[in-house]
Amino acid sequence: MDKRKVINAYRRGFLTAQECAQVLGIERQQLDDLLTDGAEDLYRHSSTTAGHRQSATK
């Protein structure tokens, strides 16, 4: 699913912040930071998170 659509669904009230973060695969605090930084940073933020998760599971 397009991550921008998930953010838009949250902003329109279709998802809670926790649900939005869960769909995006990020922590709630990261979602708050992301929304503060702006949606343009969504892809940079999520790719950083994915790299962090991979190293944590090894």
C-alpha positions in Angstrom: 0.0 0.0 0.0 1.2 3.5 -0.8 2.5 5.0 2.5 1.1 8.4 1.5 -2.4 6.9 1.4 -2.0 5.5 4.9 -0.9 9.0 6.2 -3.9 10.6 4.4 -6.2 8.0 5.9 -4.9 8.9 9.4 -5.2 12.6 8.7 -8.8 12.1 7.6 -9.7 10.1 10.7 -10.0 6.7 9.2 -7.1 5.3 11.3 -5.8 6.0 14.8 -2.2 7.1 15.2 -1.4 3.6 16.6 -3.0 1.9 13.6 -1.3 4.2 11.1 2.1 3.4 12.7 1.4 -0.3 12.7 0.4 -0.3 9.0 3.6 1.7 8.2 5.7 -0.7 10.3 7.1 2.1 12.5 6.9 3.0 16.2 4.3 5.5 17.3 7.0 8.0 18.2 8.5 7.7 14.8 5.1 8.5 13.3 4.8 11.6 15.5 8.3 12.7 14.3 7.4 11.9 10.7 4.3 14.1 10.8 6.3 16.9 12.4 9.0 16.6 9.8 6.6 16.4 6.9 5.3 13.6 4.7 8.1 14.1 2.2 10.4 12.4 4.7 8.3 9.3 4.8 10.4 7.2 2.5 13.7 8.3 4.1 12.3 7.6 7.6 10.9 4.2 6.8 14.0 3.0 5.0 16.1 4.0 8.0 13.8 2.1 10.3 13.9 -1.0 8.1 17.7 -1.1 8.2 17.6 -0.7 12.0 15.2 -3.6 12.4 17.3 -5.9 10.2 20.4 -5.3 12.3 18.5 -5.7 15.6 17.3 -9.2 14.6 20.8 -10.6 13.7 
